[in-house]
Amino acid sequence: MALPQPPPPPPAGARDPVTPEHWASGPPSQAQPLLRQEAKEEEEGEETGVQGAWGTGTAEQRRRGWGEAAESAVAEEGQAEVGGAAAAGSGSPAGGAGGGRGGWRRILAWLQRQQPQCCPCAAPLPRSAAHCCHGGTKMAALAYNLGKREINHYFSVRSAKVLALVAVLLLAACHLASRRYRGNDSCEYLLSSGRFLGEKVWQPHSCMMHKYKISEAKNCLVDKHIAFIGDSRIRQLFYSFVKIINPQFKEEGNKHENIPFEDKTASVKVDFLWHPEVNGSMKQCIKVWTEDSVAKPHVIVAGAATWSIKIHNGSSEALSQYKMNITSIAPLLEKLAKTSDVYWVLQDPVYEDLLSENRKMITNEKIDAYNEAAVSILNSSTRNSKSNVKMFSVSKLIAQETIMESLDGLHLPESSRETSAMILMNVYCNKILKPVDGSCCQPRPPLTLIQKLAACFFTLCIIGYLIFYIIHRNAHRKNKPCTDLESGEEKKNIINTPVSSLEILLQSFCKLGLIMAYFYMCDRANLFMKENKFYTHSSFFIPIIYILVLGVFYNENTKETKVLNREQTDEWKGWMQLVILIYHISGASTFLPVYMHIRVLVAAYLFQTGYGHFSYFWIKGDFGIHRVCQVLFRLNFLVVVLCIVMDRPYQFYYFVPLVTVWFMVIYVTLALWPQIIQKKANGNCFWHFGLLLKLGFLLLFICFLAYSQGAFEKIFSLWPLSKCFELKGNVYEWWFRWRLDRYTYSIWASSCKNKAECNELHPSVSVVQILAFILIRNIPGYARSVYSSFFAWFGKISLELFICQYHIWLAADTRGILVLIPGNPMLNIIVSTFIFVCVAHEISQITNDLAQIIIPKDNSSLLKRLACIAAFFCGLLILSSIQDKSKH
């Protein structure tokens, strides 16, 4: 269709007509920013206030401005031209533009038919100014709105999820290929590679290193014998290792002799044997242990070379003799390695400028020659298989970074020795104690019976959905349009087949099964890498500033201006959740001021939840079982699935039990007789006094449980409550979390000096901060009439973000960081965050879909479903008890 020619320009000096009434009656805009979801019904589980309209439609149009009304008119124009085609009337964020070239043509055609008009909100302007307004401003506004639609058309949440899926598949394939090519033994990485995070924090390649406490070390080494054989450097390593078991052990006595250590409480024996050279004396010591009648050490750590260089003045003959001697003891070490853990410590570099005159012959060049000889001989001691003697070469990397701090240029500073000793402890103890944050040298945990059953269930759901999909696709092919031979036109058999609840159910569980497979790969299967956290001020505050800028940039007008309206609380949840995520991934809990502020945010989140549920019951008076089941399902569905798939207790995801318990407390308090709601209280002020009386009794009950730890533990230690609230065999963690947020769900203490003191001050101090924020945020005026759509988008999925971070953004149950792209921390954070947010959004949609099916509104059907759910949990408890007995 040919475009009409533009009308001639108005004569010079002509005044443009101003008709604001035309725009005031125009339709509202259909365009929405990328991060804002379309308006939908309130989610019952997260309602946080009273909803209501603010202003009329005309006021809304005046706020949103001239350009959007024009855009809507263009959309209507396009619908008329294409006869109601899908491109013009799709109703999606990208639908009205028509896409690409057609959208621009309709805009140009509409502009040519319009009379020049001024902005409706503007006062009468001079002729020159008014004429300028109708050119650039109009085109800029229309181009801006069209640009938003074009972005939404080509990049939506759905396309982002597809991109995330492709990224996961590619990354999984790359990591799998890398494991096959480089090997899957994380112990080798721990013993040979790594880097410093900051000054004193050592990060092994691809895995996490646990920092062992005294009790853990004794528990691991009970009834064990460890032997260190070598020179003064090995003696230093011996002292650092012993100090992990007994920090009071002093470095005293004759240094050139054997040094014994024994902890009788744990029956741990650690010996240092002075053999500064690889010679016949060392060989004889090792040979004794190879005899069957002699008790062998469980761990042997050996190494020597610098004395040979010093005594023989670095001669080449000394190196040849070293090779011969180490060749003679290599078979003995290999024999011991079949029953004991044997480590040969390579020589660390020296700082030549600090060496004394009698040590000047010890150069890094000669040390490298001795290390090469040891590695080549010990690795070739077995002909047809890999040597069982492990090379402890990571100390070389540590020394390269810290040898400048040495006092004599030869011996390492204490911090470096402590790192090497902790690596030795991780190599031996991780496979015994299996610490969560010690993934190095730790095999993949075996699948439990419940995990196997869950895998079978999700597999059946995937197969069932594929069958449904194939059947539906075949039916769709049969209903394809056929060509009428007489008229040559296509005839369509339009059959709108409704999607069954079973198909939605299978589709949801199919997607959930694939997502849970990703969870398992990230945090249980050891497919992807993990690293320890390391806090710096920049790693926390720079991302905070960045998201603050984005939040301010993406803002919109609110639909209502009431205190704590839905958009405002979504915004509040969103920015708090983003700050909490940054707090977790940066390891900022080690910085006390940040820790105190984050406690305020967690408490404020709980405050919002309590306020929202209280408002719902107070205003609507809906105490029905459907409402309760909907809330409980949406809060707990994801956590229950993760408890099954990831083999973690319910209390591990502590925030969800907190929210669930406080919801039930609020519900029971308000639902008990007499049921006092707003409608009843407005008729008689006596009911307000009754409500205060109820809340007063609730406060007394909370105080009693908070200060009576024994009574609290007795209640929650009863079966089956104990299965939900126990963590590591007791309910202390649950008592601590519950007590921490018992009044206002908040913590703030600017004067405390440690976490324990902060936690004591929190219940009675921090209410001021939360109330102050509410008052400041709701100051009448511009700030109250706008909200950040960026923060609000994240606020709608805040619960899923909080839970999913445990396994697919962080690692080792929040103790570390997931590494999808090694070697580039910034790119790794960007990619892992993108996938993490897409997964959380998809889980939110799956939960909402399943809630509509599993929790029907019909009471009789709901009771049947509840009976099935109760039977499911009974079976789960029985299987869990069987698993616990089999473990013990």
N, C-alpha and C positions, 0 to 999 in steps of 0.2 A: 504494500500500500504506500503510495507516494505521500511524503510529508507535506503539509500545507506550508505555504510561504509565510515568513514572519511579517507582521503588520509593520507599516512605516513608523519611524520614530516620531514622537510627539513634537510639535513645533516648539521652538525655543521660547522659554519663559512660561510655557503652559503649566498650570498647576495640576498635579496628579490628584485624582479623587482619593479620599481617605474614607474607607468603609470598614471599620473594625467590626461592625455587626456581622458581616459575612464570615469573618474568621471565628468570632465568638460562638457561632452556631455550627462550626465545622466538626467533623468526627474526630475522636481522639486518635492519637498516634498508635500505629501497630508495631512500630520498631522498638526493639528492646536491645540494650547492650548485651555483649557476648556473655558476661558473667551473671546476668540476671535470669532466673528461671521464670517461665510464664506463671501468671497467677493461678493458684489452685486452692483446694480446700485446706483448712488448717489441719496440720498433723496433730492428732489428739494427744500423742505422747509427749509433745514438746510445746504445748500452748503456754505462753508466758504472759498473757494479759487479755484485756477485753478488746475485741476487734470492732471497728466501726468506721463509717465513712467520714472523711474530713473534706468539707467543701463540696461544691457542686461540680458537675462536669465542665461547665464553662470556666470555673476557676482553675480546674486542672489543665484545661487547654491554655489558659493565660500563663500558667506557670511553665508549661512545657514549651510555649513559644510558637511563633509563627510558622517556622519551617516544618514542624512535624505535622501540623494540620494540612499544609500543602502536600506533604508526602502521602497522607491518607487520601487526599483528593486524587493524586496521581494513581494510587492503587485502585481506587474505584473506577477511574477512567480506563485503566488497563483491563479491569474485569469486564467492563462493557464492551471493549474492543474485541476481546478474545472469546466472548460468549460464555464466561464462567469456566474457562479452562483452569486446570490445576496450577499452572504457573502463576496465575494472578490471584487465585483465591485459596491458596494452600493453608493459610492460617499460621504457618510456621514463621519463625523470625526472619527467614530469608524468602518467604513466599511472595510478598507483595512486589518485590523488585522485578520479578520475571526473569532475572538472571542475565547478565552480560549485555549484549547489544540491544535486545528488545526493551529492556528497562530504560535505557537512555533515550531510545526513540520515543517512548510514551511520555517521558518527562519533557522532552523538547516540544512534542506536539501539544502537550498541555500548556506549556509556557506561552506558546504562540497564540493560544486561544484566550489567555487571561489578560484582563486589563491591569495596568500597573497599579499596585496598591502599596501602601506603607505598612510598616509593622503595627499591629493593633495596640501594642503596649506603649507606643511612642506618642509623644505630644505632637501637635502640629509643627511641622518643620519648615524652614525656608525652602524655597523652590529648588535651589541647587542641592541642598542637603537631602531633600526628599527624593529627588531624581537619582542621587547617588545611592540612596538606600535600596532602591528597587533593582539595582543591577547586581553588584558584587555580593551584597548580603543574601539576596534570594538564591543565587547560584551556589554560594558557599553553604547555605543551610541545606539545600537539596542534595548537594554533593556529599555533605557530611552524613546525612541520613541514608543515602544510597550506599555509601561506603560501609556503614554499619551493617546494612543488609547483605552486602556482598561478602563481608567477612563471615557473617553467620552462615551464609549459604555454603561457603567452601570450607569453613573450619568450625564445626560444632562439637558439642560434647561427645556425640556418637563417633565422629571421625577421629577425635582425640583418643577415644578408647581403642579404636581399631589400630591406630598408630602405636599405642602402648602395647597391644597384643603382639604386633610385629616386632617391636623392640625386645619384648620378653623372649620370644622364640629365637631371635638372632643371638641375644646375649647368652641364652641357655646353650645354644649350639656351640658358640665360641668357647664358653667355659668348659663344656664337656670335651671338646677337642683338645683344649689346653691340658686338662687333667689326663687325658689319654697319652698325650705327647710328653709332658713334663713329669708325669707321675702324680699320684694322689696321696703321697705321704707328707703330711704337714710337719712331721718331725724333722725332715730334711730341711725344710724352709726355716724352722725354728733354730736349727743348729748352724745354718750357713748364710742366712740373709736377713736383712731388716734395715731399719733406719731409726733415727732419733726424731721424736715429736717434741720439739722444744729442746731443753738442755739435758734432762735426765730421764725422760720417758722413752723406753725402747719399744719399737713396734716391729714385730716379726712380719715377714712377708706372708700375706694371705690368711693369717690366723691371729687369734687373740691370746695374750699371755696373762695368766692369773697371778696376782700378787698374794702369795701364801702368808697366812698368819701363823703364829706360833702353834696354836692348837691344831690347825690343819696340817702343818708340817709333821708334828708328832704323830698325828693320826695316820698319816701316810707311811711314815718310816718306822712304825712300831715293829719291834723284833727284826730290824734290818741292820746290816753292817755295810758301811760305805768306806772305801779306801781311796786316798789320794796319794799318788806316787810321783815324785819329781823334784823340781828345784824350788827356788824362792817364790817364783810366780805361782806355782801350784800351791805352795803354802798359803799365799794370799787368798787364793780361791777357796782353800780349805777353811780359813778363818771366816770368810764371808758366808760360806755355806752353814757352818756351825752356828753363826749368829742368827740365822733364821730360826733355828731351834731354841737357842738360848742367847738372847741379846746381851746378857751380862758377861759372856765369856770374853776373857781378856787375852790380848796378844802378848804373852810374856814367856820367859824361859829361854833356853838355848835354841837359837833359830836353826842351827845346823844339826838337828837330831830329830828323832821321831816324836810326834806330839799326839797323844791319845785324847779322845773325848767320849764320854758316855753319859747318857741321860737315863737313869735307872727307872724313872716313872714311866717312860715310854719304851724302855729296853732298846734304845737307839745307840749304836756304837759307830763313831766316825773316827778314823785314824789317818794321820799324815805320816808317810814314810819318806825319809830324806834320802833321795837318790838323784843327785843333780845331773848325772850323766847317764846316757843310754850305754850301759856297759855290762860286764858280767855280773856285777852286784845287783843291778835292776833285773837282769835275766833270772838270777837265782831266786829272787823274791817272787817273781811271777810264776816261776816253775813250781814252787812249793804249792801254790793254789791249784795247779792242774792235777795234783794227785788226788785220787778218789777218797782217801782217808782224811783229808783236811777240809775243814769248813771253808767255803769260798765266800768272798764278799758278794753282796747283791749288786753293788755298783762299784766299778773301778774307773778312776779318772787319772790318767797318766800323761806325762809330757815333759820334755827336757831338750835343751839345745844350747842355750846361751853360755852355760859353763864350759861346754866343749869348745865353743868359739873363743872364750876368754882364756882358758888354760893353754890352748894350742895357738894362741895369737892369730886366729882366723885362717890357719893354713889349709890348703887344699887336701893335705893328707888327713887332717882331722875330719873333713867332710866325708872322705872315702871310708874312714873307720866308722863314722856315724852310720853310713849306709849299711856296712857289714853288720854292725851290732843290731840295728833295727830290723834287718833281714832275719837275724837269728831269733829275735823275740816275737816276730810277727805270727808264726804258727802257734805259739803259746797264747798270745792274745786272742787269736781266732778260736782256739779251743775253749778258752774261758768265756768267750762271747756267746757260746751255745747255751750256757746256763746263767750267765750274769750279763748285766749291761756294761759294756766296755766303751770308754770314750778316750780318744787320743786328742789332746789339746794342742793345736798348732800354736807356734810362737807368735806373740804379739809384736808389732813394730816398736821401735825405740825412738826417743827424741834425741838425736845425736848431739845437739848443741848443749844439752844438759848433762851428758855422760861425763863421769870422772875420767881422769887420765888412764887408770887401769882398766877402763871399760871402752875405750875409744875404738878398739878392734871389733866391737859388736855393732855392726852396721845393718841397715835394713836390707841391703843387697845380700848379705850372707844369711840373714834370717830367712829371706825368701828361698834361698837355695836349700836350706835345711828343711823348710816346710814342703817344698816340692819333692824332696827325697822321701820324706815320711809318707806323703799322700800316695805317691806312685808305688811304694813298696807295700804299704798296708792294704791298698785297694787291689793289688795283684796277688795277695797272699792266697786267694782261692782261685782255682782255674775256671771252674764252670759255673760259678754263682757269684752273687754280690757279696762283698765282705760284710761280716757281722760287726766288725769294729767301726764305730761311728766317729766321723771326723768332727771335732768341736772347733769349727773355724769361725764361728760368729764373733768370738772374742777379738779377732783381728779387726773386724769392722768397728767394733766398739772402741778399740784402742786407737784407731785412726782418727776418731773424733775427739778423744779425751786425753791422749798421751801428752799434749802440751801442758796439761795441768799436773803432770807428774813432778814429784819433788826431786828425783834423781835421774829422770830420763829413761829409766828401765822399768820401774814398778808402776802399775796403774793407780790412779786415784781411787779412793774408797767407793765412790758412786759407781764406777765402771765395774769393779769387782763384785759389788752387790748385784748389778744387772746380770753378770755372767752366772753367779750363783743361783739367781732366781730362774734363769733359763734352764739350768740343770734340774732344779726342783720341778719345773713344768714338764720337762721331758720324761721324768720318772713318775711323777704323781698324778698328772692329768688323767691318765688312763685308769688310775685307781680310784681317785675321789670324784672324777668327772665334774669339775666346777663349771657352772654355766658360762662364765666369762673366760674360760680357758679352753678354747677350741683347738689349740695346737696339740698334736699327738693324741687326739681324742677321736675314737672311731664313731661312725654314725650310730645313734642309738637304735636298738632293734625295735621293730614294729610290735606294738601291743595288740592284744586280741581286739580291743575296741577300735583301734586304728585300722586294723584289717577289715573289720565289719563295715566301718565307714567308707573305706575304699571300695568295697564291693557295692555298697548302696549307691555311691555316686556313679560308679561304672554302669550299674543297671539303669540309673536315671538318664545317663548320656545315651545309652543304647535305646531306651524307650523314646527319648525325644527325637533321635534320628529316624526311628520308625514312623513317628507322627509326621515328621518333616517330609519324608519320602512320600507318604500317603497323601499329604496335603498338596505336595508339588504335582503329583500325578493327577489329582483332581483338578488342579488349576490348569494343567495342560489340556484336559478334556474340555474345559470351558473357554478355550481360546477363541477369538473371533474367527468366523468362517466367511468365505467370500460367496456372495450370491451370484451364480453364473449368469442370471438374466440381467440384473441391474449392475453388476460389477461392484456393488457396495458390500462392506463388511457388516455382518450381523453379530452382535455380541450377546452371549448368554450370561446375563448379569445375575450371579448368585452370590449373595453376601453370606458366607458361611461364618457363623459366630465361632470365636475361639473358645474352646472348652476350658473349664477350670483345670482339668487334668493336664491339658497341654501346657497351660501357663505354669502349673506346678512342676512339670517335668523340665520345662525350659529354665525355670528359676533354679532348680537343683542342678541342672546341667551346667549352667554358668557358675553356680556356687562351687561345684566340684572342681572345675578348672581353676577357679580362684584359689581354692584350698590347696590344690596341687602346687601352685606358685608359692603359697605360704610355706608349705613343707619344704620345697626346694631351697627357699631362702634361709630358713632357720633350723632345719633338721637334717637335710640330706647332704650338707657340706658341698653343694655344687658351687655356690657363689662364695666369695671371700668375705672375711670379717676383719674389722680392725678395732682397736681400742679407741676410746674417746680421749680427747686432749683439749682442755679448756684454755682459751685465750680471750681477752676482752674483745678483741676485734671479731672473733668468730661468733660472738653472741650479739654485739651491739650493731655491727654493720648490717646483718640481715634484718634486724629490728627496724633500722632506719629505712631500709629498702621497702619493706612491706608497708610501713607507715606512709611512704610517698605514694605507693600504689593505691592504698586505701583511700587517701585523700583525693587522688585523681579520679577514681571511679566513684562518683556520688550521684544520687538521684533525690528527687523530692519524695517525701513520705506520703502515704495515703491517709494517715491520721497523725495527730500530734499529741495523743494521750501519753501519759507517763508509762514507760516500759511497754510500748506497743510492739507488735510482732516484728516489724522490720528493725526496730532499734535493738531488741533483744537478740535477733539473729546477727546483727552487726557486732554486738557485744560478745556473743559466743565466738564469732569468727575471729576477731583480732586476739581474743584471749587464747583461743586454740592455736593460732599461728605462733604466738609468743611461747606457749608451752612446748610446741614442737621444736622450736629453735633452742629452747632451754634444754630439752632432752638430747638433741643431736650434738650440741656443743659441749655437753658435759658440765654445764654451768652450776650444777648442784654443789660443786666443790667451792663455789664462791658464795659466802653466806648472805650478803645483801641481795643477790639475785634469788637465792633460795627463798628468802623471806617474802619477796614480792611475788614469786610464783605461787607460794602458798595462798596468797590473797586471791590470785586468779582462780585456782582450783576451788577455793571456798566460795568465790563469787559465782562460779558455775553451778555449784550445789545450791546456792541461794536462789538463782534463777529458776532452777528446777523446782525447788520447793514453792517458790512464789507462783510459778505457773500452774502447778497442780492445785494449790490452795485457791487461786483465782477461779479456776475452772469449776471446782466443787462449790465454791461460795456463790458464784454467779448463776451457774446452770443447774446446780443441784442434782447432777447425774451421778448417782452412786451405783449404777447398774453393773452387773458382772462383765458385760461386754466392754465397757470402758476400762475396767481394771485389767482384763485379759489383753486388750490391745496395747496398753502401756507396758505391761510386763513382757509381752512378746517382743515389742520393738526395742526395749532396753536390753533384753537378755538373749535374743536369738543368736546374734553373732558370737557372743561370748561362749554360749553353750557349744556351738559348732567348733570353736577354737579349742575349747577344753577337750573335745573328743579327738580332733585332728592333731593338735600339737601336744597332747598328753600333758596338760597343765591343769592344776586345781582351779576351781571357780574363784577363790580368793586371790589368785594371782593377778587377775584383772580387777584390782581393788575398787576402782572407781564405779564400775557397774553395780557391785554389791552395795556400795554406799548409796547410790541413787535409788536402787530398788528398795532398800530398807527404809529410806526416808520417805519415799512415795507411799509405802504401806503404812508408815507411822501417820502421815498426814491423812490418808484415806480412812484408817480405822478411827482416828480422832474425830473426824468430821462426820463419819457415817454412823457412829454410835449414837444411841438416843441421848438427848434429843438432837435430831438433825437440824442444824441451824444454817440457813442459807440467806442470801441477801434479800430475797423477796419477802421472806418471813420477818427478818430483822427490821426492814424498813417500816413495817406496820406496827412494831412495838419495840421500843428501845430496851425492854427487859431482855430480849434475846441477845443483844450485844453483850450484856453482862454475863449471860450463859456461855457465850463463845469464849470470853476472856477467862471464865472459870475452867472451861475445858483445856485451854492452852496453858493455864497455870498448873493444872494437874500433870499435863504432859511435860512441862518444864521440871517439875519435881521428880518425875520418873527418869528423865534424862540425867539429872544431877545424881540420882541414886546409882544408876548404872555406870556413870562416868567415874565416880569415886569409889565404887565397889567392884574392883577388878575380879575378885573371887566370884561374886554373884554373876557378873557378866560372863565369865568363862564357863561357869556351870551351865548357864542357859544355852550358850552356843556350842558347848561340847557334847550336847545330847545328839544322838543319832536320830534322823539323818542330817540335822543342821551341821554337825561336825564335818560331814563330807563336803559341804559348801563353803564353810568359813575357816577350816583349818589350813595352815600353810606351814610346812616343815614339821608337822606333827602336833601343832598347838594353835590356839586362836589368839595369841598375843598380838600378832600383826593386825588382825581384824579389830581388836580392842583399841590399839593405837590409832588406826585410821578413823574408827568411829568416834573416838574420844577427841581427836584432833579437830573435828568439825562438828561438834555436838550442838552448838547454839546457833551461831550465825554462819556456820560453814566457812570460817575465815581465820587467817593468821597474819598478824603484822606486829612486829616488834622492832623498833629502830634502835633500842638501847641494848638488846641482848647481844651476847658475845659468842654464843654457840647454839647449835640446833636444839639441844635439849632445853635450854632456857627459852628459846623462841617458842617451842612447842608448848611450854607451860603458860606463856603469856597470851598465846593466840586466842583462846575462846572469848576473853573479855575485853580485848584491846581493839581488834581489827574491824569491828562493826562500823567504826567511824569512817574507815576508808571506803567501804562499800557504799554506805549511805551518801558520803560526800560525792562519789562518782555519779551516783544516780541523780543527785541534785544538780551537779554541774552539767551533766549531759542533757538535762531537761530544762535548761534555762530558756524561757520564752524568746522566740526570735528565730533567726536564720538557722542556728545550730540545731534547733529542735525540729525544724521543718525538712531537714535533709538527713540522709543516711548513706553510708558507704555500701554500695552494691557489691563491691569486691569482698569486703569482710562478711557481708550478709550471705553471700554464696557459700563461703566456707562454713559459716555458722549453721547452715541447714544440714551439713554432714559432719558436724563437729564430733558427735559421738563415734561415728565410724572412723574418723581420723584419729581420735584418741586411742582406739582399740587396735586398729590396723598397724599403727606405728610400731607396736611391740615386735613384729616379725618381718615386715616387708619394707621398712624404712630404716629402723634401727636393726640390731642383730643381737643374738644371744640373749633374747628376752629383755631388750632395752639396754643391756650392758655395753654393747658395742655399736658399730656402724656397719651397715650392709655395703659391700663394695661390688658393684656391678661392672665398673670400668676402672681397673687398677692403674695406678700411675698418674691419674689426673683427678685429684679430689674435687675440683670445681665442676667438671663435666659429670663426674659420678653423682654428685649431689643433685644436679639439674635433672639427669635422666631418672634416677631413683625416685626423686620427688614427683616427677611427672607421672610415672607409673603408679606410685603410691596414691596420689590424689584421684586418678582415674579408677583405681580399684575401690577406694573408699566410696566414691560416688555410685559405682555400680552396685556395691553391696547395699547401700542405702535404698536404691530402687528395688533390689531383690527383696529386701526386708519388707518394704511397703507392699509389694505384690503378694508375698506370702501371707502377710498379716490379713489381707482382705479375704484370702481363701481359707486359711487355717482358723481364723477367728471370725465366724459368721455372726450376723446380727440376730439371727433367729435363736432364741434361747434353747430350744430343744436340740437343735443341731450343735449349738455351742457346748452343751453339756456332754454330748457324745464325743465331741472333739477333745474336751477336757479329760474325759475318761481315758481316751487313747493316749493323750500326752502323759497322764499320770502313770499309765502302764509302761510307757516308754522310759520314764525316769526311774521307775522301779527296776526295770531290766538293766538300766544303766548302772544303778547303784549295786545291783547284784554282781554284774560283770566287773565293776570297779573293786568290789571286795575280793573277788576271786583273783584279780590281778595283784592286789596288795599282798595276799597270802602267798602267791607264787613267788613274788619278789623276795619276801622274807624267808 
